[in-house]
């Protein structure tokens, strides 16, 4: 390409890039303004517990709302709305003195724990809450047997609700008792099946001669859309409506809204109150599409830049930083030909495979087939700390670490002196790979890679240089440390 054509292409490309960055500037300015005005995405329940905490958050919130004796003091109102939502209005006798609801219920002291159990003394509803957890072997069959539904006599008065993010039905694994060859237990000859009985789904077994219906069956979804049937959101809407406008119940109304947002986060349906990049592109039509194309190009090139910065830091940059110590043999770098030097510093999980921890270009975290848990390692070979200390620049699944590790925890003085560098004991890293490591860590894909982009002036380089001067000083004439 001649210089004229090259200059022409650059001139054509520059306005597109300028438009993209200006668009981002406008978007970010809008976000900042909204936040300054008080717009936020704060969620109390989600800040205390994970949005995907099936038992402690979701099961217990549902119980608190459905419980007629709950401190919302709405009696059976929310339970009544729940029955109406699932198309079972009047199915339970809400005036019965035997009406009860239990969470994490173990019938007759058995080990099977039913998420939600509702009964009026005659009819029973079992709610199996499956937000993320996999079905357990024989789970549905065990639960129904635990409440005495296996005889078929309670079939018309027992309802099994499968509450999920959108699964159509329990897996076959949950509908049959598991085979156990070690205990000579054969496959379940009569697994439960979900079949249509007079226009209604039911859980049944068939032994080749007769069919026994154990319970009615119904799906219920956490999702706000994508299902023809009403789900949890419809019930929450109904609950909010009955307390809306009651001044003394504003806390209940607020709790319902807070929980609704938790559910949306769990199902990935939540939309931020501060405009997202996705929404921004969608609102801007063809201009948004053009900017999206440039953003994709930028993301691809940025990923490659990240890979190069990481590679340079793990190879030439760190080697150059420790050049004096490597040249005089005070430090040696561990490579494919001397992996045995790494073995004394790793835990049992890597005792026979420590070579997998060595960084190489093909294992680069930012490449398509990159691997976590890779690093550059340098063992002290001379002086008071010879063969006792290893310096490292290492990345795991999320964190970039710089620091050192020792042979045994008894090297207490080493931990003491490293405190001047702000090093801490990384719990996960110690548990899985380096039992006695002390490091300074940053998120690799955020602050970590930004540091590596300018490695020579980074905090990682400063710490590594300081550790080298501390542990790998060249011994003076009589072998004493300066």
N, C-alpha and C positions, 0 to 999 in steps of 0.2 A: 504494500500500500504506500503510495507516494505521500509526501508531507502535506500536500494540498487536500487530498481526500481525507487524511487522518484528521486534519484540523477542522474540516467540514463536519465530520461525524461527531467530534467532540463538541463543536458549537451547537449541533442539533440535540445532543444528549443533555447538555447543561441545564436548559430551561426545565426539562422534565424533573431533574433532580432538585432544582431550586423550588419548583412547585410542590414536590413531595415534602421537603423539609419545612417549607412555609405552612403547608397543611398541618403537619405535625405540631408546629409551633402554635397555630390557632387552636388546635384540639387541646393541647396541654394548657394553654391559657384559659380555655373554657373550664377544664377540669379544676384548675387552681381556684378560679373564681367561685365555682359551685361549692368546693370544699370550704372556702372562706365564708360562704353564706350559711354554712352549717349542714349542707347536704352530705350524707354519710351512708355507709353500709354496715354500721355497727349492729351486731346481733348478740344479745346477752347470752342466750342458750348456747350459741355456737362458740362464744368466747370461753365458756366454762367447760363444755364437752365437745367432742368431735361431732360434726353434723352427721356422721355415719355411725355414731354410737347407738347400736340397735337396742340394747337392753337399758342402759342407764338413762338415755335421753328419750328415745321414741316409745318404747314399751311403757316406761314409767309416766311419761306425759299423757299418753292415751289413757292409762289407768286413772291418773289424777282427774282427768276430764270426765270419764265415763262413770266413775265411782259416785253413786248417789249420796254417799256420806262424805264426799270431798269437801274441802274447805272453800270451794267456790260457792257453796250453799245454794246451788240451783237444783238440788235434789236429783230427780231422774230426768231432768229436762235435756241434758246433753246426751244421755243414753237413748232417750226417746228419739232425738234427732238422728242419732247414729242408725237406729233401726229403720227409720224412714229413709235415710240415705241409701241403705243397702236393699231397700224394697221389702223390708220385713216389719212394717209398722204394725204394732199390736201383737207381734209374735211372742213377746215375753209379757208376763203379767207384772207390770211395774208397780202394782200395789201389793204384791205378795210380801208377806213378812219374811219369806225365805229368800227374797231377792239378794244376791250377793255378786260381787266381782272381785276376782283375785288376780294378782300379778305373779309371774314366775311360780306358778302353783304346782306342787307335787302331790297328786291325789293319793290318799291313804299312805302318805309317807314314802311313796315310791321315788325312784331317782329321776323319773321323767318330769321335766320342768315345762309346764305349759305357760306360754307367754302371757296370755290373757284368758281367763276363765270366767264366764258370765252365766248365771243360772237363776231361775225364779223358783227353783224347787222341783220343777217338772221338766222344763226345757233347758237345754245347755247350748252355749255358744263357745267354741274353742277358736281363739285367734292365734295363728302361727305367724309371727312377725319375721319376715325374711327380707330385710333391707339389703344386706350384702352377703350374709352368711350362706354357705352351701347347705343343702339338705343333708341331714344325717341319716345313716342306714336305718331303715325301718321306722323313721321318726313319726310319720303320720299314723301308721298302724299301731305303734306303741302308745301314742297319746290317746287314741280312741279306745284301745283296750284298757288303758289305765282308768278311764271314766266309765267303763262297763258297756261301751257301745258295740262290742264285738258280737253280741248275741243276736243283734238285729232287732231286738225288742224296743230299743230307743231310737231307731232310725228316723222316725218322723219328728222326733223331739230333739234331735242333735244336729247342730250346724257347725261345719268346719270351715273357717274362713282363712284363706291363704293370702296374706297381706305382703305385697312385694312392690318393686319398682316397675314391674311389667311382665314378670314371668307368667306364662299361661296356665301352668299347673305344676304341682310338685313333680320332682324327678321320679323315675321308676325305682331309684335307689331308696327313696323315702317311703315308698308304698309297699315294700316287702321286707321281711326280716332278712338280715344278711346271712349269707352262707359262711360257715367257718369250718374249713377243712381240718384244721388242727384239732378241733373239738368234735369232728365227725358230724357237724350240723349241715344238712343238705340245703340246697336252695329252697326258698319258700315256695311250697306247692300252690298256695292260694294268695298271691299278692293282691293288694287292693287295686281296683280299676275305677276310673272316673267315667261313668256312663250316663246317658240320658234316660231318666225314669219319669215318664209321664210329663215331659216338657221341662224337667228340672234336673240339674246335674246332681249325681249322688256318688258316694264312695261305696263300692261293693266288692265282694269276693265271689268267686265262682269255682266250685270244686269238681266241675264236670257234670254234675247232676242238678244242683240247685244254686241259685244266686241269693246271697245274703246281703242286704243293704245295711251298711253300718251307720251312715250319716248323710245328711244333705251336704252339698259342697258349693262353695262360692269363692270367686276371686275378688280381691279388692286391691286397688292400686294407689300408690303414693303419688303418681304422676298427675299433673294438672291437666294434661291433654293426652291424646293418642288412644283413648279408650271410650267406647260408646257408653259404658257404664259409669255411674257416679263413683267417685273415689273419696279419699281422705280430704281433698281440698273442698269438695262439695259439702262435706260434713262441717269442716272448719268454717266455711262461709255461713252456714246455717247457725252455727253456735255464736258466731260474732254478731249476727243480726239480732239475736234475742237479747244480747246484753248491750247492744249499741244504744247509746242515749241514756243509759242508767249510770248516773254519776258515780254511785258507790261501787260500780262494777267495772270502772275503766281499767283497773289492773288486770282483770280477766280478759277484757277485750284486747289489751296490749299483749298479754301472754299468748293469745291465740295468733295474733299477727306475727309475733316473734317466732312462734313455732312454725307457722306457715312458711316463713323465709328459710328456716332451717331445713324443712322438707325440700324446698326448691333447690337449696344448695346440695343436698344429698342426691337429688335426681338430676343435678346439673341443668336445672331450668331457671336458675336465679339470674336475673339481669341487674347489673350494678346500677345504682342511682346516679352514678357519675358515668358519663358516656364512654363506652368502650370503643376500641379501635374498630371492631367488627361493625358496631352500630354506625360509626362515623363513615366507614366505607359504603355501607348500604344506603345511607341517607344522601350520598353525594353522586349517585348515578354513574354516568360514564366517567366522570372525573375520579370518582372513588375507585372504579375498575382500573383506570390507568395508574393511579397511585398504588393500588394493590399490586399490580404487576411490578412496579419499581421496588416496592417493599419486599416482594419475594426475592428479587434479584439481590437486594441489600442483605436479606437474611442469609441467603446462600453464600454470598461472599464473606459475610461476617463470620459464619461458621468456619469457613476455611481459614480466615485470619486467626480465629481462636485456636484452631488446630496448630497453626504455625507458631503462634506465641507460646503455646504449651510445649511444643516440641523444642523450641529454642531454649526455653527455660530449663527443661529437663536434661538438656545435652550441653551444648556449647556454653550457654550463659552460666550455669551452675559450675561447670568444669573450670571456666575462666575465673569465676569468683574464688574458687578454692585452689587456684593454680599453684601458689607457693607451697602449700601443704602437699598437694599431689606430686609436685616435682621432687620434693625431698623425701617423699615416702612416709611422712607423718600421717597422711591419710591415703587410703586407697579406695577407688570406686569399685563397687561390686558389679560384676558383669556376668555374662553367660559362662565364662571360663572359671570363675571363682565363686559360684553361688553358695558354696559351703560356708563362706564367711557370713552369710545372712542367717543361716540356720539357728545359731545360738540366741538370736534376738526375737524370734517369732514364737507364737504359741503353738499348741498341739495341732490345731486345724491346718497349719501350713508347714509342719515339721518335715514332711516329705515332699513338699511341692513349693518351696520358697521361691524357686525360679520364676513362678508365675507372677510374682510381685514386681519383677523388673520392668521398668518402662521400656517400650520400643515404639517406633513410629506407627507400626500397624495396630498397636493397642491404644493409640491416642484417643482420649475420652471424647473428643469432638468430631471424630470421623464416624462414618455410618456404622462400622462394626467395632467401634472403640470399646474398651473394657474399663471398668472401675478397678480400684485397688492396685494402682501401679505407682512406682516411685523411683527416685534416684537416691542411692544409699552409699554412704562413705564411712568406713570403719577406721577408727583411730588405731594406728599400728606402732606408735612410738610414744615414750613418755609415761607418766604416771597412770594414764588412762588407756594404755595399749590393750586392745582386744576387749575392752570393757564398755566402750561407748560407740554408738553408731549415729551419725548425723543423717537426716533424711528430708527430702522434699517429696511429698507423697499426696496422692489424691484418692479418695474413696468414692462412694456413690454420689455424694453431694459436696463434701468438704475438701478444700485444699489445705494440707497440713505442712508446717515447717517446724522442725524441732529435732529431738534426739530420743534414743531409747538406750537402755542399759541391759546388761546380762541378767541381773537379779534385782529385786526390789531393795536388797540390802545396801545398794549403792546410794544411800540416803543423801550423802553430801552432794551428789550430782543433781538431785532434785532441788536441793536447797539453792545451789548456785544458779540454776536455770530460772529461778523466780525473778531475777533481774530482767529477764526478757519477756516477762508476762506469759510464760508457758503454763498450761494447765494439763490435767490428766483427762484425755478424751475417752469417755466411758465406752462407747461402741468400738472404737479402734483398739482399746486395751482388751476388751472382751473377745474380739474376733481375730486380731492379728498380732499386735505388739503389746504384750502384757504389761510392760513397764515404760511405755512411751509418755513423753510430755511434749506438747505441741502448742503452737498458735494456729488457729484455723479460721478460714473464711469460706463462704459459699463459693465454690469453684466457678459456677456459671454467672456469678454477679461480681462481687468485689475481688474475688480471687483472680479471675481472668483479666480484670482491669489492672491489677497489680502486675501480672505476668507480662502484659503488653509493654510495660516499662520496667522490666525486671531489675536492671542495674540500680534503680533508685527505689525499689520496692521495699516494703517491710520484711518480706520473705528473705531478700538478699541481705538486709541488715542483720536479721536474726541469725541466718546461716553463717555470715561472716563473724559475728560475735561468738557463736558457739565454736567455730574453728579456732579462734584466738584463745578461747578458754580451755578447750580440751586437747587441741592439737598443736600446741606451741612446740617449737623445735627445742629439744632438751639442750641445756647448756653443758659445758664441759664435763661436769661431774654428774650429769644425769639429773640434776635438781631443776625443778621448775623455777622460772624467773619470778 
